[in-house]
Amino acid sequence: MRSRCETIGLIALVALAACGTDVDPTCTKSTLTYETFGAPFMSDWCLGCHSAGVDAAMRQLAPIDVNFDTIAEVRTQSRSILETTSTMQTMPPAGGPSDSDRELLAEWLSCGAP
C-alpha cells in the first residue's frame, strides 16, 4: 500500500504530464541551490560591484539598482545575468569564473535559481 505522500506525488506527476508541462531533465537532476552554489558564486564573482553596500564610485559602472544581495534580487535579474555571463563573458570586468563555473551558473539560473 502506498503512503499518502507517495500517492499525492504520483497524482502531481500525472497532472503535470497531462498539462503538457515539460520539466527540463537537467533541473530534475541538479543539486545546485542558492545555499550550495548561488550565494557563494555571487559572493565570489558579483557582489564586489552588484551590492547595495558598495559605493557608486566602486561599482565599476554597475547600475546602482542592479544588486544581487538576496535570492529575490538574483531571481529578478536571472535572465540578464544569464545573458551577460554566457554570451558576453564580460562579467566580472576584471576576469571571471571558469567556463565550467559559468555552465553551473547557467544551469542554476535556468532551473529557477532554487
N, CA, C and O atoms as a GROMACS GRO file, in nm:
protein
  456
    1MET      N    1   0.083  -0.116   0.000
    1MET     CA    2   0.000   0.000   0.000
    1MET      C    3   0.088   0.125   0.000
    1MET      O    4   0.187   0.131   0.074
    2ARG      N    5   0.055   0.221  -0.081
    2ARG     CA    6   0.131   0.345  -0.091
    2ARG      C    7   0.096   0.438   0.024
    2ARG      O    8  -0.017   0.440   0.074
    3SER      N    9   0.198   0.516   0.064
    3SER     CA   10   0.172   0.617   0.165
    3SER      C   11   0.096   0.733   0.101
    3SER      O   12   0.090   0.745  -0.021
    4ARG      N   13   0.039   0.816   0.184
    4ARG     CA   14  -0.037   0.932   0.135
    4ARG      C   15   0.054   1.024   0.054
    4ARG      O   16   0.013   1.076  -0.050
    5CYS      N   17   0.177   1.045   0.101
    5CYS     CA   18   0.272   1.133   0.031
    5CYS      C   19   0.308   1.076  -0.106
    5CYS      O   20   0.317   1.151  -0.204
    6GLU      N   21   0.330   0.945  -0.114
    6GLU     CA   22   0.361   0.884  -0.243
    6GLU      C   23   0.244   0.900  -0.340
    6GLU      O   24   0.264   0.929  -0.458
    7THR      N   25   0.124   0.882  -0.291
    7THR     CA   26   0.005   0.895  -0.374
    7THR      C   27  -0.010   1.039  -0.425
    7THR      O   28  -0.037   1.061  -0.542
    8ILE      N   29   0.008   1.136  -0.336
    8ILE     CA   30  -0.002   1.276  -0.375
    8ILE      C   31   0.106   1.310  -0.477
    8ILE      O   32   0.079   1.381  -0.574
    9GLY      N   33   0.227   1.261  -0.455
    9GLY     CA   34   0.336   1.284  -0.550
    9GLY      C   35   0.305   1.226  -0.687
    9GLY      O   36   0.331   1.290  -0.789
   10LEU      N   37   0.250   1.105  -0.691
   10LEU     CA   38   0.214   1.041  -0.816
   10LEU      C   39   0.104   1.120  -0.887
   10LEU      O   40   0.110   1.138  -1.009
   11ILE      N   41   0.006   1.167  -0.813
   11ILE     CA   42  -0.102   1.247  -0.871
   11ILE      C   43  -0.045   1.376  -0.930
   11ILE      O   44  -0.084   1.417  -1.039
   12ALA      N   45   0.048   1.439  -0.858
   12ALA     CA   46   0.109   1.563  -0.907
   12ALA      C   47   0.185   1.539  -1.037
   12ALA      O   48   0.178   1.620  -1.130
   13LEU      N   49   0.259   1.429  -1.044
   13LEU     CA   50   0.333   1.398  -1.166
   13LEU      C   51   0.240   1.372  -1.284
   13LEU      O   52   0.265   1.418  -1.395
   14VAL      N   53   0.134   1.299  -1.260
   14VAL     CA   54   0.036   1.272  -1.365
   14VAL      C   55  -0.030   1.401  -1.411
   14VAL      O   56  -0.050   1.422  -1.530
   15ALA      N   57  -0.064   1.488  -1.317
   15ALA     CA   58  -0.125   1.616  -1.351
   15ALA      C   59  -0.031   1.701  -1.436
   15ALA      O   60  -0.074   1.763  -1.533
   16LEU      N   61   0.096   1.705  -1.399
   16LEU     CA   62   0.192   1.780  -1.479
   16LEU      C   63   0.203   1.724  -1.620
   16LEU      O   64   0.207   1.799  -1.717
   17ALA      N   65   0.207   1.593  -1.631
   17ALA     CA   66   0.216   1.530  -1.764
   17ALA      C   67   0.091   1.560  -1.845
   17ALA      O   68   0.099   1.584  -1.966
   18ALA      N   69  -0.022   1.558  -1.782
   18ALA     CA   70  -0.148   1.585  -1.851
   18ALA      C   71  -0.156   1.728  -1.901
   18ALA      O   72  -0.220   1.756  -2.003
   19CYS      N   73  -0.092   1.819  -1.830
   19CYS     CA   74  -0.094   1.960  -1.870
   19CYS      C   75   0.007   1.989  -1.979
   19CYS      O   76   0.010   2.100  -2.033
   20GLY      N   77   0.089   1.893  -2.013
   20GLY     CA   78   0.189   1.915  -2.115
   20GLY      C   79   0.310   1.991  -2.063
   20GLY      O   80   0.389   2.043  -2.142
   21THR      N   81   0.325   2.000  -1.932
   21THR     CA   82   0.438   2.071  -1.874
   21THR      C   83   0.562   1.986  -1.889
   21THR      O   84   0.568   1.872  -1.842
   22ASP      N   85   0.661   2.042  -1.956
   22ASP     CA   86   0.788   1.972  -1.972
   22ASP      C   87   0.883   2.016  -1.862
   22ASP      O   88   0.903   2.136  -1.842
   23VAL      N   89   0.940   1.922  -1.791
   23VAL     CA   90   1.037   1.951  -1.689
   23VAL      C   91   1.174   1.921  -1.748
   23VAL      O   92   1.200   1.809  -1.794
   24ASP      N   93   1.261   2.021  -1.748
   24ASP     CA   94   1.396   2.004  -1.801
   24ASP      C   95   1.466   1.894  -1.722
   24ASP      O   96   1.477   1.904  -1.600
   25PRO      N   97   1.515   1.790  -1.790
   25PRO     CA   98   1.581   1.680  -1.719
   25PRO      C   99   1.704   1.727  -1.641
   25PRO      O  100   1.739   1.668  -1.539
   26THR      N  101   1.770   1.833  -1.689
   26THR     CA  102   1.884   1.886  -1.617
   26THR      C  103   1.840   1.935  -1.480
   26THR      O  104   1.910   1.914  -1.380
   27CYS      N  105   1.725   1.999  -1.474
   27CYS     CA  106   1.676   2.053  -1.347
   27CYS      C  107   1.634   1.945  -1.250
   27CYS      O  108   1.650   1.961  -1.129
   28THR      N  109   1.581   1.837  -1.301
   28THR     CA  110   1.539   1.730  -1.211
   28THR      C  111   1.659   1.661  -1.149
   28THR      O  112   1.647   1.600  -1.042
   29LYS      N  113   1.775   1.668  -1.213
   29LYS     CA  114   1.897   1.604  -1.163
   29LYS      C  115   1.989   1.701  -1.090
   29LYS      O  116   2.080   1.658  -1.020
   30SER      N  117   1.966   1.829  -1.107
   30SER     CA  118   2.056   1.929  -1.050
   30SER      C  119   2.051   1.930  -0.898
   30SER      O  120   1.944   1.916  -0.838
   31THR      N  121   2.166   1.945  -0.838
   31THR     CA  122   2.176   1.956  -0.692
   31THR      C  123   2.213   2.098  -0.650
   31THR      O  124   2.237   2.124  -0.532
   32LEU      N  125   2.218   2.189  -0.746
   32LEU     CA  126   2.258   2.326  -0.717
   32LEU      C  127   2.145   2.402  -0.648
   32LEU      O  128   2.031   2.399  -0.693
   33THR      N  129   2.178   2.468  -0.539
   33THR     CA  130   2.081   2.551  -0.466
   33THR      C  131   2.146   2.686  -0.438
   33THR      O  132   2.265   2.705  -0.463
   34TYR      N  133   2.067   2.777  -0.388
   34TYR     CA  134   2.121   2.908  -0.350
   34TYR      C  135   2.228   2.891  -0.242
   34TYR      O  136   2.333   2.955  -0.246
   35GLU      N  137   2.201   2.805  -0.146
   35GLU     CA  138   2.294   2.786  -0.035
   35GLU      C  139   2.423   2.720  -0.079
   35GLU      O  140   2.531   2.759  -0.035
   36THR      N  141   2.414   2.620  -0.166
   36THR     CA  142   2.533   2.544  -0.204
   36THR      C  143   2.607   2.601  -0.323
   36THR      O  144   2.726   2.575  -0.340
   37PHE      N  145   2.538   2.679  -0.406
   37PHE     CA  146   2.604   2.734  -0.525
   37PHE      C  147   2.582   2.883  -0.544
   37PHE      O  148   2.679   2.958  -0.555
   38GLY      N  149   2.457   2.926  -0.547
   38GLY     CA  150   2.424   3.064  -0.583
   38GLY      C  151   2.488   3.168  -0.492
   38GLY      O  152   2.553   3.260  -0.541
   39ALA      N  153   2.469   3.156  -0.362
   39ALA     CA  154   2.524   3.255  -0.269
   39ALA      C  155   2.676   3.260  -0.276
   39ALA      O  156   2.733   3.369  -0.283
   40PRO      N  157   2.745   3.145  -0.273
   40PRO     CA  158   2.891   3.151  -0.284
   40PRO      C  159   2.938   3.209  -0.418
   40PRO      O  160   3.035   3.285  -0.422
   41PHE      N  161   2.870   3.174  -0.527
   41PHE     CA  162   2.908   3.227  -0.659
   41PHE      C  163   2.891   3.378  -0.660
   41PHE      O  164   2.982   3.451  -0.701
   42MET      N  165   2.775   3.426  -0.616
   42MET     CA  166   2.750   3.571  -0.614
   42MET      C  167   2.853   3.642  -0.527
   42MET      O  168   2.902   3.748  -0.564
   43SER      N  169   2.884   3.585  -0.413
   43SER     CA  170   2.982   3.645  -0.322
   43SER      C  171   3.120   3.653  -0.387
   43SER      O  172   3.188   3.755  -0.379
   44ASP      N  173   3.160   3.544  -0.452
   44ASP     CA  174   3.294   3.539  -0.514
   44ASP      C  175   3.307   3.628  -0.637
   44ASP      O  176   3.411   3.690  -0.657
   45TRP      N  177   3.202   3.634  -0.719
   45TRP     CA  178   3.216   3.696  -0.851
   45TRP      C  179   3.133   3.820  -0.876
   45TRP      O  180   3.163   3.894  -0.969
   46CYS      N  181   3.030   3.846  -0.798
   46CYS     CA  182   2.935   3.952  -0.836
   46CYS      C  183   2.919   4.064  -0.734
   46CYS      O  184   2.905   4.181  -0.771
   47LEU      N  185   2.922   4.030  -0.607
   47LEU     CA  186   2.888   4.128  -0.504
   47LEU      C  187   2.992   4.239  -0.487
   47LEU      O  188   2.965   4.339  -0.419
   48GLY      N  189   3.108   4.224  -0.545
   48GLY     CA  190   3.208   4.330  -0.540
   48GLY      C  191   3.159   4.457  -0.607
   48GLY      O  192   3.203   4.566  -0.573
   49CYS      N  193   3.068   4.443  -0.703
   49CYS     CA  194   3.009   4.558  -0.774
   49CYS      C  195   2.858   4.563  -0.759
   49CYS      O  196   2.800   4.672  -0.751
   50HIS      N  197   2.793   4.447  -0.754
   50HIS     CA  198   2.646   4.439  -0.753
   50HIS      C  199   2.592   4.415  -0.613
   50HIS      O  200   2.524   4.316  -0.587
   51SER      N  201   2.623   4.508  -0.523
   51SER     CA  202   2.572   4.500  -0.387
   51SER      C  203   2.531   4.640  -0.343
   51SER      O  204   2.599   4.738  -0.372
   52ALA      N  205   2.419   4.647  -0.274
   52ALA     CA  206   2.371   4.776  -0.225
   52ALA      C  207   2.471   4.841  -0.131
   52ALA      O  208   2.469   4.963  -0.112
   53GLY      N  209   2.558   4.762  -0.072
   53GLY     CA  210   2.658   4.815   0.021
   53GLY      C  211   2.782   4.871  -0.045
   53GLY      O  212   2.870   4.924   0.023
   54VAL      N  213   2.790   4.860  -0.178
   54VAL     CA  214   2.908   4.909  -0.250
   54VAL      C  215   2.880   5.051  -0.298
   54VAL      O  216   2.780   5.076  -0.366
   55ASP      N  217   2.968   5.141  -0.263
   55ASP     CA  218   2.956   5.281  -0.303
   55ASP      C  219   2.956   5.292  -0.456
   55ASP      O  220   3.025   5.216  -0.524
   56ALA      N  221   2.879   5.385  -0.508
   56ALA     CA  222   2.865   5.403  -0.653
   56ALA      C  223   3.000   5.418  -0.722
   56ALA      O  224   3.016   5.368  -0.834
   57ALA      N  225   3.094   5.484  -0.661
   57ALA     CA  226   3.225   5.504  -0.721
   57ALA      C  227   3.306   5.375  -0.733
   57ALA      O  228   3.400   5.367  -0.812
   58MET      N  229   3.269   5.274  -0.656
   58MET     CA  230   3.343   5.147  -0.655
   58MET      C  231   3.274   5.037  -0.736
   58MET      O  232   3.323   4.924  -0.741
   59ARG      N  233   3.162   5.067  -0.797
   59ARG     CA  234   3.081   4.965  -0.864
   59ARG      C  235   3.128   4.933  -1.006
   59ARG      O  236   3.067   4.848  -1.070
   60GLN      N  237   3.230   4.996  -1.056
   60GLN     CA  238   3.280   4.973  -1.193
   60GLN      C  239   3.168   4.981  -1.296
   60GLN      O  240   3.155   4.894  -1.382
   61LEU      N  241   3.089   5.085  -1.285
   61LEU     CA  242   2.978   5.115  -1.377
   61LEU      C  243   2.857   5.022  -1.362
   61LEU      O  244   2.764   5.030  -1.443
   62ALA      N  245   2.857   4.936  -1.262
   62ALA     CA  246   2.738   4.852  -1.239
   62ALA      C  247   2.623   4.944  -1.201
   62ALA      O  248   2.639   5.031  -1.115
   63PRO      N  249   2.507   4.927  -1.263
   63PRO     CA  250   2.392   5.013  -1.230
   63PRO      C  251   2.360   5.007  -1.082
   63PRO      O  252   2.362   4.900  -1.021
   64ILE      N  253   2.331   5.120  -1.024
   64ILE     CA  254   2.308   5.131  -0.881
   64ILE      C  255   2.189   5.048  -0.834
   64ILE      O  256   2.183   5.007  -0.718
   65ASP      N  257   2.095   5.022  -0.925
   65ASP     CA  258   1.975   4.946  -0.887
   65ASP      C  259   1.982   4.798  -0.925
   65ASP      O  260   1.882   4.728  -0.916
   66VAL      N  261   2.098   4.751  -0.967
   66VAL     CA  262   2.114   4.609  -1.001
   66VAL      C  263   2.205   4.546  -0.896
   66VAL      O  264   2.328   4.553  -0.904
   67ASN      N  265   2.140   4.484  -0.797
   67ASN     CA  266   2.211   4.424  -0.685
   67ASN      C  267   2.172   4.278  -0.670
   67ASN      O  268   2.060   4.238  -0.703
   68PHE      N  269   2.265   4.199  -0.619
   68PHE     CA  270   2.243   4.055  -0.603
   68PHE      C  271   2.262   4.013  -0.458
   68PHE      O  272   2.315   3.905  -0.430
   69ASP      N  273   2.220   4.098  -0.365
   69ASP     CA  274   2.238   4.070  -0.223
   69ASP      C  275   2.146   3.960  -0.172
   69ASP      O  276   2.178   3.894  -0.073
   70THR      N  277   2.032   3.939  -0.237
   70THR     CA  278   1.937   3.838  -0.191
   70THR      C  279   1.898   3.747  -0.307
   70THR      O  280   1.919   3.780  -0.424
   71ILE      N  281   1.842   3.634  -0.273
   71ILE     CA  282   1.796   3.540  -0.375
   71ILE      C  283   1.686   3.605  -0.459
   71ILE      O  284   1.677   3.580  -0.579
   72ALA      N  285   1.602   3.686  -0.398
   72ALA     CA  286   1.495   3.753  -0.473
   72ALA      C  287   1.553   3.846  -0.578
   72ALA      O  288   1.504   3.851  -0.691
   73GLU      N  289   1.657   3.920  -0.543
   73GLU     CA  290   1.721   4.010  -0.640
   73GLU      C  291   1.786   3.931  -0.753
   73GLU      O  292   1.779   3.972  -0.869
   74VAL      N  293   1.849   3.820  -0.720
   74VAL     CA  294   1.911   3.737  -0.823
   74VAL      C  295   1.804   3.682  -0.917
   74VAL      O  296   1.821   3.686  -1.039
   75ARG      N  297   1.695   3.631  -0.861
   75ARG     CA  298   1.588   3.577  -0.945
   75ARG      C  299   1.528   3.684  -1.036
   75ARG      O  300   1.496   3.656  -1.151
   76THR      N  301   1.512   3.805  -0.984
   76THR     CA  302   1.458   3.915  -1.065
   76THR      C  303   1.548   3.945  -1.183
   76THR      O  304   1.500   3.980  -1.291
   77GLN      N  305   1.677   3.932  -1.165
   77GLN     CA  306   1.775   3.964  -1.269
   77GLN      C  307   1.830   3.840  -1.340
   77GLN      O  308   1.925   3.851  -1.418
   78SER      N  309   1.773   3.723  -1.314
   78SER     CA  310   1.833   3.598  -1.363
   78SER      C  311   1.851   3.594  -1.514
   78SER      O  312   1.954   3.548  -1.563
   79ARG      N  313   1.753   3.640  -1.588
   79ARG     CA  314   1.765   3.638  -1.735
   79ARG      C  315   1.881   3.726  -1.780
   79ARG      O  316   1.959   3.686  -1.867
   80SER      N  317   1.892   3.844  -1.723
   80SER     CA  318   2.001   3.936  -1.757
   80SER      C  319   2.136   3.878  -1.716
   80SER      O  320   2.234   3.888  -1.791
   81ILE      N  321   2.142   3.819  -1.598
   81ILE     CA  322   2.266   3.757  -1.552
   81ILE      C  323   2.307   3.646  -1.648
   81ILE      O  324   2.423   3.637  -1.689
   82LEU      N  325   2.212   3.563  -1.684
   82LEU     CA  326   2.239   3.452  -1.775
   82LEU      C  327   2.291   3.501  -1.909
   82LEU      O  328   2.390   3.450  -1.961
   83GLU      N  329   2.224   3.601  -1.966
   83GLU     CA  330   2.268   3.655  -2.095
   83GLU      C  331   2.406   3.718  -2.086
   83GLU      O  332   2.490   3.696  -2.173
   84THR      N  333   2.428   3.794  -1.983
   84THR     CA  334   2.555   3.866  -1.969
   84THR      C  335   2.671   3.771  -1.945
   84THR      O  336   2.780   3.791  -2.000
   85THR      N  337   2.651   3.669  -1.865
   85THR     CA  338   2.762   3.580  -1.832
   85THR      C  339   2.784   3.470  -1.933
   85THR      O  340   2.894   3.415  -1.941
   86SER      N  341   2.683   3.437  -2.013
   86SER     CA  342   2.702   3.328  -2.107
   86SER      C  343   2.740   3.376  -2.246
   86SER      O  344   2.819   3.310  -2.314
   87THR      N  345   2.688   3.488  -2.290
   87THR     CA  346   2.718   3.533  -2.426
   87THR      C  347   2.833   3.632  -2.431
   87THR      O  348   2.920   3.623  -2.517
   88MET      N  349   2.833   3.727  -2.340
   88MET     CA  350   2.935   3.830  -2.344
   88MET      C  351   3.060   3.793  -2.264
   88MET      O  352   3.170   3.836  -2.298
   89GLN      N  353   3.043   3.716  -2.162
   89GLN     CA  354   3.151   3.676  -2.072
   89GLN      C  355   3.238   3.794  -2.032
   89GLN      O  356   3.359   3.782  -2.020
   90THR      N  357   3.174   3.908  -2.010
   90THR     CA  358   3.246   4.027  -1.968
   90THR      C  359   3.232   4.054  -1.820
   90THR      O  360   3.283   4.154  -1.769
   91MET      N  361   3.164   3.968  -1.751
   91MET     CA  362   3.144   3.987  -1.608
   91MET      C  363   3.216   3.876  -1.533
   91MET      O  364   3.208   3.760  -1.572
   92PRO      N  365   3.284   3.911  -1.430
   92PRO     CA  366   3.317   4.046  -1.388
   92PRO      C  367   3.423   4.108  -1.478
   92PRO      O  368   3.498   4.036  -1.545
   93PRO      N  369   3.430   4.242  -1.480
   93PRO     CA  370   3.520   4.310  -1.573
   93PRO      C  371   3.667   4.276  -1.554
   93PRO      O  372   3.744   4.281  -1.650
   94ALA      N  373   3.708   4.243  -1.434
   94ALA     CA  374   3.849   4.214  -1.408
   94ALA      C  375   3.883   4.067  -1.428
   94ALA      O  376   3.990   4.023  -1.385
   95GLY      N  377   3.797   3.993  -1.491
   95GLY     CA  378   3.819   3.850  -1.508
   95GLY      C  379   3.715   3.776  -1.428
   95GLY      O  380   3.659   3.829  -1.332
   96GLY      N  381   3.689   3.654  -1.466
   96GLY     CA  382   3.579   3.588  -1.400
   96GLY      C  383   3.597   3.440  -1.380
   96GLY      O  384   3.708   3.387  -1.385
   97PRO      N  385   3.484   3.375  -1.359
   97PRO     CA  386   3.484   3.231  -1.331
   97PRO      C  387   3.524   3.151  -1.454
   97PRO      O  388   3.522   3.200  -1.567
   98SER      N  389   3.559   3.027  -1.429
   98SER     CA  390   3.594   2.935  -1.537
   98SER      C  391   3.471   2.904  -1.621
   98SER      O  392   3.358   2.930  -1.581
   99ASP      N  393   3.495   2.848  -1.738
   99ASP     CA  394   3.383   2.808  -1.823
   99ASP      C  395   3.293   2.707  -1.753
   99ASP      O  396   3.171   2.713  -1.768
  100SER      N  397   3.352   2.616  -1.677
  100SER     CA  398   3.269   2.516  -1.608
  100SER      C  399   3.185   2.582  -1.499
  100SER      O  400   3.071   2.540  -1.477
  101ASP      N  401   3.239   2.683  -1.431
  101ASP     CA  402   3.158   2.754  -1.331
  101ASP      C  403   3.048   2.835  -1.398
  101ASP      O  404   2.938   2.848  -1.343
  102ARG      N  405   3.075   2.891  -1.515
  102ARG     CA  406   2.972   2.962  -1.591
  102ARG      C  407   2.860   2.866  -1.634
  102ARG      O  408   2.743   2.903  -1.634
  103GLU      N  409   2.897   2.744  -1.670
  103GLU     CA  410   2.797   2.644  -1.707
  103GLU      C  411   2.710   2.609  -1.586
  103GLU      O  412   2.589   2.592  -1.600
  104LEU      N  413   2.771   2.597  -1.469
  104LEU     CA  414   2.694   2.570  -1.348
  104LEU      C  415   2.600   2.686  -1.317
  104LEU      O  416   2.486   2.665  -1.276
  105LEU      N  417   2.648   2.809  -1.335
  105LEU     CA  418   2.564   2.926  -1.314
  105LEU      C  419   2.445   2.922  -1.409
  105LEU      O  420   2.332   2.948  -1.368
  106ALA      N  421   2.470   2.890  -1.536
  106ALA     CA  422   2.361   2.881  -1.634
  106ALA      C  423   2.261   2.774  -1.594
  106ALA      O  424   2.140   2.794  -1.605
  107GLU      N  425   2.310   2.660  -1.548
  107GLU     CA  426   2.220   2.553  -1.504
  107GLU      C  427   2.134   2.600  -1.387
  107GLU      O  428   2.012   2.584  -1.387
  108TRP      N  429   2.199   2.659  -1.287
  108TRP     CA  430   2.128   2.703  -1.167
  108TRP      C  431   2.021   2.807  -1.201
  108TRP      O  432   1.907   2.797  -1.156
  109LEU      N  433   2.060   2.907  -1.281
  109LEU     CA  434   1.963   3.012  -1.318
  109LEU      C  435   1.851   2.956  -1.406
  109LEU      O  436   1.735   2.992  -1.387
  110SER      N  437   1.885   2.870  -1.501
  110SER     CA  438   1.785   2.813  -1.591
  110SER      C  439   1.684   2.726  -1.518
  110SER      O  440   1.572   2.707  -1.564
  111CYS      N  441   1.727   2.672  -1.406
  111CYS     CA  442   1.637   2.587  -1.326
  111CYS      C  443   1.559   2.667  -1.222
  111CYS      O  444   1.498   2.609  -1.132
  112GLY      N  445   1.563   2.798  -1.233
  112GLY     CA  446   1.485   2.882  -1.143
  112GLY      C  447   1.558   2.932  -1.021
  112GLY      O  448   1.496   2.989  -0.931
  113ALA      N  449   1.689   2.911  -1.016
  113ALA     CA  450   1.771   2.953  -0.901
  113ALA      C  451   1.711   2.905  -0.769
  113ALA      O  452   1.678   2.985  -0.682
  114PRO      N  453   1.698   2.772  -0.756
  114PRO     CA  454   1.637   2.716  -0.633
  114PRO      C  455   1.723   2.740  -0.508
  114PRO      O  456   1.684   2.699  -0.399
   0.00000   0.00000   0.00000
